Amino acid sequence: MTSPESEPMAELLSIYKVPQISHGSQHPQFSDHRRFPSFLRTVPSRAHQPQAMAKILLYFNWTWVGLVGSDSGTFEWMDQEFQKEVGKHGGCVSFSKRINGHVNNVGDVADAIQTSTAKVIVCDCYHIHFIILAKALQEKNITNRIWVLSSSFLLNPSILSREARDMLNGSLSLGIHSGPVPGLEHFLSTLSPAMYPDNHLIKLFWQELLGCTWPGPKPVHPQAGRVVQNCTGLEQLTPTHLSVLKLDDLTATYQIYLATKAFLVAYQNLRANHPGEGPLPGGTYAKAGDVRPWQVLQYLRNVHFTSQAQEEIFFTKDGEVQAVFDIISIYLAPDHTWQTAKVGHLDFREPLGKELVMNSSAIVWAEGSGKVPLSVCSEKCPLGTRKSNVQGRPRCCFECLSCPRGSITNILDKVSCLKCPEDQWPNNEKVQCIPKILDFLSYKEPLGMVLACCTTLFFLLALTILGIFIWHHHTPIVRANNHRLSYLLLCSLALCFLCPFMFIGFPVPLTCALRQATFGIIFTVCVSTTLAKTITVVSAFRATRPDTRLRKWAGPSLPNALLVGFSLIQVILCMFWIIGWPPVPMNSTEAGPKVIMMCGAGSSELFYTMLSYLGFLALVSLVVAFLARQLPDTFNEAKHITLSMLVFSCVWISFIPAHLSARGKDTVAVEIFAILASGAGLMCCLFFPKCYIILLQPEKNTRDQMMGKHHFKK
């Protein structure tokens, strides 16, 4: 029955082409028909078992398993093929160990099982080796393993130790497929020795089944203290007697039945003698009275019949019936009795992908729960992460890394992340791409509201100061230093304070094109006016000398010319900028959860040229005012202008690095702050001291004070 027994017989019979059908030899070597031309078998070759085992592991998602096997001469082949099949489906073998029965070897195998994190172990070993291994594992208190047994394992509780039976609780076994043997139960139930009086085998079967003994020279030895009755041959077999035979599990019996049935069908075909339809060369057939062994072999190779279970039986080109396996669940009942149950089958006659049929709900796991145990090296990566292999470890052992910026995974255990479209961004869990948020400085957010309120307050304050100056236009302190320039400066400052409203809100083409140029021109008018006031102070003081040439410039013509000239240069520059390279609304292309709505510079060179020109005017005004600060106090406004230009210059010098480092709406907020801060600095330094005198110290707002007839100290 087994391969070692069948091999020498097959080699001998092959010489004469005598057909041999084995019902238990599974060694792959028998598929070599050059060596064994007359060998047939009704069991599948072991060559199918690695693939069968891999399909079972794949069904339960067991990707991290161990392999142990007996030293039978085919373990190396089994190890190689099994790892190849498991690897096709993304699984890995944690360890593979061969058992030879030596104490040290068994200890090494037990240590490997204890060290590994694999909870499922494939066992391609004989029961005698497993008994030794089970004892070693129980000594190490290793019991929480699921075993997947090959068909080489003999599932017979009577020959297994208690440790082995306990160890196999909740495991699975790959068994040779069996089916019903028609008429067997009826034959046994009606069997009697009288039907076969000369058959010694029937008598042995009878006395073993009924516990009696036949009188004769070799009676069955009774157990101690038990009286054994003589067999009469008239005893009646009951279902209780037949239950000992376990007719519901006819694995080996079924294979023998198929082998015998094949011979009978071949014999019937041989006797049929249909001319032209024989299996021999030329369609000839063998003569019933003169049959050669090689002719019988030809008839056997062409056998094709249907079993009682409506299964087609025939021999493949490898000389075996098509591979079909039963999957058996092994468990211990509550009363600690050994139980097995068929829970599925694996039929390689079916199309690819449909070979395995499993009733997983019928499996009794060791834990007792209906949930399938896990056997993985690494848990599945959750949503929002991806798998990353760990160097030096099998591919089943990996770590889960968060998806890169801008990517998601919405499927468990993904190897790579999916990049979101440009207009979308991952949510916080990185499992879904959601539309990006439009980001701009809005009136609805706190920063926009604060800046809008400050802008409004400064605008109203500038108008208030302008109203005070117009109401007190006849007073000396207002008329001093060209009061028309003061009115123009206050109007320009009021317009400056309105500029931030062009920066707040959703960018549109009109506001984008005008806002930079508008504040640049208005601030140029402010700084030009301040410079004109400074030059007015200097020219007024120098013009008091009789021999000076500035007397003809001491009037309003010089400051007006300076104001118009300096402002006109900035106007021409800004018009050239707006017409040639107008700033337009644009979206940021940077990765992030927000789409930053902003106005492009159009031409960064012209933008910084505009700021540079404004800075140049402020610097000139600062220098001139600083040089004129020591002039007599009566008409001298230079000290206040110097301070205002210092504030103005500091604000805009600080603006440049802040503007370059800011992103998104922060860039807009920085520019608004610079506009408000510089405008407020000019207004406070130039007009607050005069308003203080006008409103709180009107006694100092007299012509005598302005002419220096009384001591006046600011």
C-alpha positions in Angstrom: 0.0 0.0 0.0 2.7 2.5 0.9 5.3 3.9 -1.4 8.3 1.9 0.0 6.3 -1.3 -0.4 5.0 -0.5 -3.8 8.4 0.6 -5.4 10.1 -2.8 -5.7 6.9 -4.5 -6.8 6.4 -1.9 -9.4 9.9 -2.2 -10.8 9.5 -6.0 -11.0 6.0 -5.9 -12.6 7.0 -3.2 -15.1 9.4 -5.6 -16.7 6.6 -7.7 -18.0 4.0 -4.8 -18.2 1.9 -6.4 -15.6 -0.6 -3.7 -14.4 -0.5 -2.7 -10.8 -3.0 -0.4 -9.1 -2.0 1.0 -5.8 -4.5 2.5 -3.4 -2.0 4.2 -1.0 1.3 5.0 -2.8 1.6 8.8 -3.2 5.2 9.3 -3.9 5.7 11.6 -7.0 8.3 9.2 -8.5 5.5 6.9 -9.6 4.4 9.5 -12.2 7.5 8.7 -14.1 6.2 6.2 -16.7 9.5 5.5 -18.2 10.6 3.9 -14.9 7.1 2.6 -13.9 5.3 2.0 -17.2 2.6 -0.3 -15.7 2.0 1.5 -12.4 -1.5 3.0 -11.8 -3.0 4.4 -8.6 -6.3 5.6 -7.2 -4.8 8.1 -4.9 -3.4 11.5 -6.0 0.3 12.1 -6.1 2.0 14.0 -3.3 2.9 16.5 -6.0 -0.6 18.0 -5.5 -0.3 18.5 -1.8 1.8 21.7 -1.7 -0.8 23.4 -3.9 -3.6 21.9 -1.9 -2.1 23.1 1.4 -1.5 26.6 -0.1 -5.1 26.9 -1.1 -6.3 26.0 2.4 -4.0 28.6 3.9 -5.1 31.2 1.4 -8.8 30.5 2.2 -8.2 31.3 5.9 -5.8 34.2 5.1 -3.0 32.4 7.0 0.1 34.1 5.5 2.7 33.3 8.2 3.1 29.5 8.7 5.6 26.9 9.7 6.5 23.6 8.1 7.6 20.4 9.7 8.0 17.0 8.0 9.3 13.5 8.5 12.7 12.5 7.1 11.1 10.5 4.3 13.4 11.5 1.5 10.9 13.9 0.0 11.0 16.7 2.6 13.4 18.9 0.6 11.1 18.7 -2.4 8.1 19.4 -0.3 9.8 22.3 1.4 10.7 23.9 -1.9 7.4 23.3 -3.6 5.4 24.4 -0.6 7.3 27.7 -0.2 6.8 28.3 -3.9 3.0 27.8 -3.7 2.6 29.8 -0.6 4.7 32.6 -2.0 2.4 32.9 -5.1 -0.4 34.2 -2.8 1.8 36.5 -0.7 2.4 34.1 2.1 5.7 33.3 3.9 7.2 30.3 5.7 8.5 31.2 9.1 10.5 28.0 9.5 10.8 24.6 8.0 12.1 21.7 10.1 12.7 18.0 9.4 12.0 15.4 12.1 14.2 12.3 12.2 13.1 11.0 15.6 16.3 11.8 17.5 15.9 13.6 20.8 18.1 16.6 19.9 16.4 17.0 16.6 12.9 16.9 18.1 14.1 19.5 20.7 15.3 21.8 17.9 12.0 21.5 16.1 10.1 22.3 19.3 12.3 25.3 19.9 11.7 26.6 16.4 7.9 26.3 17.0 8.2 28.1 20.3 10.3 30.9 18.9 8.2 31.6 15.8 5.1 33.8 15.9 3.4 31.6 13.4 0.2 30.1 14.8 -0.4 27.7 12.0 2.0 24.8 11.2 1.8 22.5 8.2 2.7 19.0 9.2 3.8 16.6 6.5 4.9 13.8 8.8 4.1 10.4 10.0 2.1 9.9 13.1 5.0 8.3 15.0 7.1 11.4 14.6 4.2 13.7 15.6 3.7 11.7 18.8 7.3 12.4 19.8 7.0 16.1 18.8 3.7 16.5 20.7 5.3 15.3 23.9 8.2 17.7 23.5 5.8 20.6 22.8 3.7 19.8 25.8 6.7 19.8 28.0 7.4 23.4 26.8 3.7 24.2 27.4 3.1 25.0 23.7 -0.5 24.2 22.9 -2.0 27.1 21.1 -1.0 26.0 17.5 -3.2 25.0 14.6 -1.9 22.0 12.7 -2.7 21.4 9.0 -1.9 17.8 8.4 -1.0 16.2 5.1 -2.6 13.0 3.8 0.5 11.1 5.0 -0.8 11.5 8.6 -2.8 8.5 9.8 -5.9 9.9 11.6 -6.4 7.0 14.1 -6.9 8.1 17.7 -6.2 4.6 18.9 -2.5 4.9 17.8 -2.0 8.5 19.0 -0.9 9.4 22.4 -2.9 11.6 24.7 -0.5 14.5 24.1 -0.9 14.1 20.4 -4.7 14.1 20.5 -4.7 17.2 22.7 -2.3 18.9 20.4 -4.5 18.3 17.4 -7.6 19.9 18.9 -9.0 22.5 16.5 -6.7 21.4 13.6 -7.4 20.4 10.0 -6.3 17.5 8.0 -6.0 16.9 4.2 -7.4 13.5 3.5 -7.7 11.3 0.5 -11.2 11.7 -0.9 -13.6 8.9 -0.2 -17.2 8.2 -1.2 -19.8 5.5 -0.7 -19.1 1.9 -1.6 -22.4 0.6 -3.0 -23.7 -2.5 -1.4 -21.0 -2.7 1.3 -23.2 -2.1 4.3 -25.8 -4.6 3.0 -23.2 -7.1 2.3 -21.8 -6.9 5.8 -25.2 -7.0 7.5 -26.1 -10.2 5.6 -22.7 -11.8 5.9 -22.5 -15.2 7.6 -19.7 -17.8 7.6 -22.0 -20.4 6.2 -22.0 -18.5 2.9 -18.2 -19.0 2.7 -17.4 -22.1 4.6 -13.9 -22.5 3.3 -12.9 -18.8 3.8 -10.7 -18.5 6.8 -10.7 -14.7 6.5 -14.4 -14.6 7.1 -14.0 -16.6 10.3 -11.4 -14.3 11.6 -13.6 -11.3 10.8 -16.5 -12.9 12.5 -14.8 -13.7 15.8 -13.1 -10.3 15.9 -16.5 -8.5 15.3 -18.6 -10.7 17.7 -16.0 -11.4 20.3 -16.4 -15.2 20.0 -13.9 -17.9 19.1 -14.0 -20.7 16.7 -13.1 -24.1 18.0 -9.9 -25.2 16.5 -6.1 -25.3 16.9 -5.7 -21.4 17.0 -8.6 -19.9 19.1 -8.6 -16.3 20.0 -7.0 -15.7 23.4 -9.6 -14.4 25.8 -8.9 -11.4 28.1 -8.1 -12.2 31.7 -11.3 -12.9 33.7 -13.5 -13.0 30.6 -15.3 -16.1 29.4 -15.4 -16.3 25.6 -18.2 -18.2 23.9 -17.7 -20.3 20.8 -18.8 -19.0 17.5 -21.6 -20.9 15.8 -21.9 -18.9 12.6 -25.5 -18.4 13.2 -25.1 -15.1 15.2 -26.9 -12.1 13.8 -24.9 -8.9 13.0 -26.6 -5.8 14.4 -26.0 -2.1 13.6 -24.0 -1.9 16.8 -21.6 -4.5 15.6 -21.2 -2.6 12.3 -20.6 0.7 14.0 -17.2 -0.5 15.0 -16.2 -0.6 11.3 -16.9 3.2 10.9 -18.6 2.8 7.6 -19.0 6.6 7.3 -15.2 6.9 6.9 -14.1 4.6 4.1 -11.0 6.4 2.9 -8.7 3.4 2.3 -11.6 1.2 1.5 -12.9 3.6 -1.2 -9.6 3.7 -2.9 -9.5 -0.1 -3.0 -13.0 -0.1 -4.3 -12.0 2.2 -7.1 -9.0 0.0 -8.0 -11.1 -3.1 -8.0 -13.9 -1.4 -10.0 -11.3 -0.3 -12.6 -10.2 -3.9 -13.1 -13.8 -5.1 -13.4 -14.6 -2.4 -16.0 -11.4 -3.2 -17.9 -12.4 -6.9 -17.8 -15.9 -6.1 -19.0 -14.5 -4.0 -21.9 -12.1 -6.7 -22.7 -15.0 -9.2 -22.9 -17.2 -6.9 -25.0 -14.9 -7.3 -28.0 -16.3 -4.4 -30.1 -14.5 -4.6 -33.5 -12.6 -1.4 -34.4 -13.1 0.1 -30.9 -10.5 -1.7 -29.0 -7.7 0.1 -27.1 -4.9 -1.8 -28.9 -3.1 -0.5 -32.0 -5.4 -0.2 -35.0 -8.5 -0.4 -32.8 -8.1 -4.1 -32.3 -9.1 -5.9 -29.1 -7.7 -8.7 -27.0 -9.1 -12.2 -27.2 -10.7 -13.3 -23.9 -9.0 -16.6 -23.9 -5.5 -15.3 -24.8 -5.0 -12.0 -23.0 -1.5 -10.6 -22.4 -0.6 -8.4 -19.4 0.3 -5.4 -21.6 -3.1 -5.7 -23.2 -4.8 -5.6 -19.9 -2.7 -2.5 -19.1 -4.0 -0.8 -22.2 -7.6 -1.6 -21.2 -7.0 -0.2 -17.8 -5.5 3.0 -19.1 -8.7 3.6 -21.1 -11.1 2.9 -18.2 -13.8 5.5 -17.8 -16.8 5.0 -15.5 -19.1 6.9 -13.1 -19.0 6.1 -9.4 -22.0 5.8 -7.0 -21.5 9.5 -6.1 -21.8 10.5 -9.8 -18.0 11.1 -10.0 -16.2 10.4 -13.3 -13.3 8.0 -12.7 -10.5 7.6 -15.2 -6.8 7.5 -15.2 -4.8 10.5 -16.3 -1.7 10.4 -18.4 0.3 10.2 -15.1 -1.6 7.0 -14.3 -3.7 8.3 -11.4 -7.2 9.4 -10.9 -7.7 13.1 -10.8 -6.7 14.7 -7.5 -9.6 15.2 -5.0 -9.0 15.7 -1.3 -11.3 15.9 1.7 -10.7 18.5 4.4 -11.3 17.1 7.8 -11.8 19.1 11.1 -10.3 17.5 14.2 -11.6 18.4 17.6 -12.2 17.1 21.1 -15.8 16.9 22.2 -16.8 18.2 25.6 -16.4 14.6 26.9 -12.8 14.7 25.6 -13.5 12.1 23.0 -11.7 12.4 19.6 -14.0 13.6 16.8 -13.5 14.3 13.1 -15.8 15.8 10.6 -15.6 16.6 6.9 -15.8 20.3 6.4 -14.9 20.7 2.7 -13.2 19.3 -0.3 -10.6 20.3 -2.8 -11.3 19.1 -6.3 -8.7 19.8 -9.0 -11.1 18.7 -11.6 -13.0 22.0 -11.1 -12.0 25.2 -13.0 -9.2 27.4 -11.6 -10.4 29.3 -8.5 -13.3 27.0 -7.8 -11.4 24.0 -6.6 -11.9 24.6 -2.9 -15.3 24.3 -1.3 -15.3 24.9 2.5 -18.0 25.0 5.2 -16.0 27.0 7.7 -19.0 27.3 10.1 -18.7 23.6 10.7 -15.1 23.8 11.9 -14.6 23.6 15.7 -11.6 25.7 16.6 -9.6 25.1 19.8 -10.7 28.5 21.3 -14.3 27.5 20.8 -15.3 30.7 19.0 -16.5 30.8 15.4 -13.9 33.3 14.5 -11.0 32.1 12.4 -7.7 32.3 14.3 -5.0 34.6 12.8 -1.6 33.6 11.7 0.2 36.6 10.3 3.6 38.1 10.8 2.2 41.6 10.7 -1.3 42.8 11.1 -3.0 44.3 8.1 -2.2 48.0 7.6 -5.2 50.2 8.5 -6.7 52.7 6.2 -4.5 55.7 5.7 -1.3 53.8 5.9 0.8 51.7 3.5 3.0 48.6 3.8 6.7 48.9 4.0 9.0 45.9 4.0 11.4 45.5 6.8 15.0 44.9 5.6 16.3 41.5 6.4 12.8 40.0 7.1 10.4 38.1 4.9 7.9 40.1 2.9 5.1 39.1 5.2 6.7 41.0 8.0 6.3 44.7 7.4 5.6 47.9 9.1 2.7 50.3 8.4 3.7 53.8 7.5 1.5 56.8 7.2 0.7 57.9 3.7 2.8 60.8 2.4 1.5 64.3 2.3 -1.4 64.5 -0.2 -2.0 60.8 -0.5 -4.6 58.3 0.9 -5.4 54.6 1.2 -9.0 53.5 1.3 -8.2 49.8 1.2 -6.6 47.7 4.0 -3.1 46.4 3.5 -2.2 48.5 0.5 1.4 48.6 -0.7 1.2 52.1 -2.1 -0.9 55.2 -1.5 -3.2 57.0 -3.9 -2.4 60.6 -4.7 -5.3 63.0 -4.5 -6.3 65.2 -7.5 -5.0 68.7 -7.5 -8.3 70.2 -6.3 -8.6 67.7 -3.4 -6.8 66.9 -0.3 -6.8 64.0 2.2 -8.9 64.2 5.3 -7.3 63.9 8.8 -7.5 60.0 8.6 -6.0 60.0 5.1 -8.7 57.6 3.9 -10.6 60.0 1.6 -9.9 62.9 -0.7 -12.1 65.9 0.0 -12.3 69.2 -1.8 -9.7 71.7 -0.8 -10.8 74.8 1.2 -10.6 78.1 -0.5 -8.3 80.2 1.6 -8.2 84.0 1.4 -8.4 86.9 3.9 -12.1 87.2 4.5 -14.2 89.7 6.4 -15.8 86.8 8.3 -12.6 85.6 10.0 -11.2 87.3 13.1 -8.1 88.6 11.4 -10.0 90.1 8.5 -12.5 91.7 10.9 -9.8 93.2 13.1 -8.0 94.7 10.1 -11.2 96.1 8.7 -12.1 97.7 12.0 -8.6 99.3 12.3 -8.8 100.5 8.8 -12.2 102.1 9.4 -11.0 103.7 12.7 -7.9 105.2 11.1 -9.9 106.5 8.2 -12.4 108.2 10.5 -9.5 109.6 12.6 -7.9 111.1 9.6 -11.2 112.7 8.5 -11.6 114.0 12.1 -8.2 115.6 12.1 -8.9 117.1 8.6 -12.1 118.5 10.0 -10.3 120.0 13.0 -7.8 121.6 10.7 -10.4 123.0 8.4 -12.5 124.3 11.4 -9.4 126.0 12.7 -7.9 127.0 9.4 -7.6 130.6 10.5 -5.3 129.8 13.4 -1.6 130.3 13.1 -0.5 126.8 13.8 -2.7 125.5 10.9 -1.6 128.2 8.5 2.1 127.7 9.3 4.1 125.5 7.0 1.7 125.6 4.1 -1.7 124.5 5.4 -2.8 123.4 1.9 -0.1 120.7 2.0 -1.4 119.6 5.4 -4.9 119.2 3.9 -3.6 117.2 1.0 -1.5 115.0 3.3 -4.6 114.3 5.5 -6.7 113.5 2.5 -4.0 111.2 1.2 -3.7 109.4 4.5 -7.5 108.9 4.6 -7.3 107.3 1.2 -4.4 105.2 2.4 -6.5 103.9 5.2 -9.1 102.8 2.6 -6.6 100.8 0.6 -6.8 97.7 2.9 -10.4 97.2 1.8 -9.0 96.3 -1.6 -6.9 93.6 0.0 -9.6 91.9 2.1 -12.1 89.6 0.5 -12.1 87.2 -2.5 -9.6 88.3 -5.1 -11.2 89.6 -8.4 -9.4 90.9 -11.5 -10.2 94.6 -10.7 -9.0 94.6 -7.1 -5.9 92.6 -8.0 -4.9 95.0 -10.8 -5.5 98.2 -8.8 -4.7 97.5 -5.1 -0.8 97.5 -5.3 -0.6 100.4 -7.7 -3.3 102.4 -5.8 -1.6 102.3 -2.4 1.8 102.9 -4.1 0.6 106.1 -5.7 -1.3 107.3 -2.7 1.7 106.7 -0.4 4.0 108.5 -2.9 1.7 111.5 -2.7 1.9 111.3 1.2 5.7 111.0 1.2 6.1 113.7 -1.5 3.8 116.0 0.5 6.0 115.4 3.6 9.1 116.1 1.6 7.5 119.3 0.2 6.7 120.4 3.7 10.3 119.8 4.8 11.6 121.8 1.9 9.1 124.5 2.7 10.6 124.8 6.2 14.1 124.9 4.9 13.3 127.4 2.1 11.3 129.6 4.5 14.2 129.8 6.9 16.9 130.5 4.2 14.7 133.0 2.5 14.8 135.3 5.5 18.3 136.3 4.6 18.6 139.2 2.2 21.3 137.8 0.1 19.8 134.4 -0.4 18.7 133.1 -3.8 15.8 131.1 -2.3 13.6 134.1 -1.8 12.1 133.6 -5.2 11.3 129.9 -4.3 9.9 130.6 -0.9 6.4 130.7 -2.3 4.1 127.7 -3.0 5.6 127.0 -6.4 8.5 124.9 -5.2 6.6 122.4 -3.0 3.8 122.1 -5.6 6.4 121.4 -8.3 8.1 118.8 -6.1 4.8 117.2 -5.2 3.6 116.9 -8.8 7.0 115.8 -10.1 7.6 113.0 -7.6 4.0 111.8 -7.8 4.0 111.8 -11.5 7.0 109.5 -11.7 5.2 106.9 -9.6 2.0 107.2 -11.5 3.8 106.6 -14.8 5.6 103.6 -13.3 2.4 102.0 -12.0 0.5 102.6 -15.2 3.3 100.9 -17.1 3.0 98.0 -14.6 -0.8 97.7 -14.8 -1.0 97.9 -18.6 2.0 95.7 -19.3 1.9 93.0 -16.6 -1.3 93.4 -14.6 -1.6 91.3 -11.4 -4.4 88.8 -11.8 -6.2 86.3 -9.4 -4.5 83.0 -9.2 -4.5 79.8 -7.1 -1.6 78.4 -5.3 -0.1 75.2 -6.7 1.5 74.2 -3.4 0.5 70.9 -1.8 -1.9 71.4 1.2 -5.4 71.2 2.4 -6.2 74.7 1.1 -6.4 76.4 -2.2 -4.8 79.8 -1.5 -6.6 82.5 -3.5 -4.2 85.3 -4.1 -3.3 88.0 -6.5 -0.2 87.4 -8.6 2.4 90.2 -8.7 2.3 90.3 -12.5 5.8 91.5 -12.4 7.7 91.2 -9.1 10.5 93.5 -10.5 8.0 96.3 -11.0 6.4 95.8 -7.6 9.8 96.1 -5.8 10.7 99.0 -8.1 7.6 100.8 -6.9 8.5 100.1 -3.3 12.1 101.1 -3.9 11.0 104.5 -5.3 8.8 105.0 -2.4 11.6 104.1 0.0 13.9 106.5 -1.9 11.5 109.4 -1.4 11.1 108.5 2.3 14.9 108.4 2.7 15.3 111.8 1.0 12.6 113.3 3.2 14.3 111.8 6.3 17.7 113.2 5.4 16.4 116.7 4.6 14.3 116.8 7.8 17.1 115.5 9.9 19.5 118.2 8.6 16.8 120.9 9.2 16.0 119.8 12.8 18.3 122.5 14.4 16.5 125.4 12.7 14.6 127.9 15.0 11.5 126.4 16.5 9.2 129.1 15.4 8.5 127.7 11.9 10.3 124.4 12.3 8.3 121.2 11.6 11.3 119.2 10.7 11.6 117.3 14.1 8.1 115.8 13.6 8.8 115.0 10.0 12.1 113.3 11.0 10.3 111.1 13.5 7.5 110.3 11.1 9.9 109.3 8.4 11.8 107.1 10.8 8.6 105.3 11.7 7.6 105.0 8.0 11.0 103.7 7.0 11.2 101.1 9.8 7.8 99.8 8.9 8.6 99.2 5.3 12.1 97.9 5.9 10.5 95.3 8.2 7.8 94.6 5.6 10.2 93.2 3.0 11.5 90.1 4.9 8.0 89.5 6.4 6.4 89.7 3.0 8.9 87.2 1.5 8.5 84.7 4.3 4.7 84.9 4.6 2.4 82.5 2.7 -1.1 82.7 1.6 -3.4 85.2 3.3 -0.6 86.0 5.8 1.1 87.8 2.9 -2.0 90.0 2.5 -2.2 90.6 6.2 1.4 91.7 6.4 0.9 94.2 3.6 -2.3 95.6 5.2 -0.4 95.9 8.6 2.4 97.8 6.8 0.0 100.2 5.2 -1.9 100.9 8.5 1.2 101.1 10.6 3.1 103.5 8.2 0.0 105.6 7.7 -0.7 105.8 11.4 2.9 106.7 12.1 2.8 109.7 9.7 -0.6 110.9 11.1 0.4 110.6 14.7 3.9 112.2 14.4 2.8 115.1 12.2 -0.7 116.0 13.4 -1.2 114.8 17.0 1.1 117.6 18.5 -0.8 120.3 16.5 -4.2 118.8 17.5 -3.0 118.8 21.1 -2.3 122.6 20.9 -5.5 123.3 19.0 -7.8 121.5 21.3 -6.2 121.5 24.7 -3.8 124.5 24.7 -5.4 127.1 22.5 -3.5 129.9 24.3 -0.4 128.8 22.5 -2.1 128.9 19.1 -1.4 132.6 18.6 0.6 134.7 16.1 2.9 135.9 18.9 3.8 132.4 19.7 4.4 131.6 16.0 6.6 134.8 15.6 8.7 133.9 18.7 7.7 136.8 20.8 6.9 134.6 23.7 8.8 131.6 24.9 7.2 128.5 23.2 8.4 125.1 23.7 6.9 122.1 22.2 
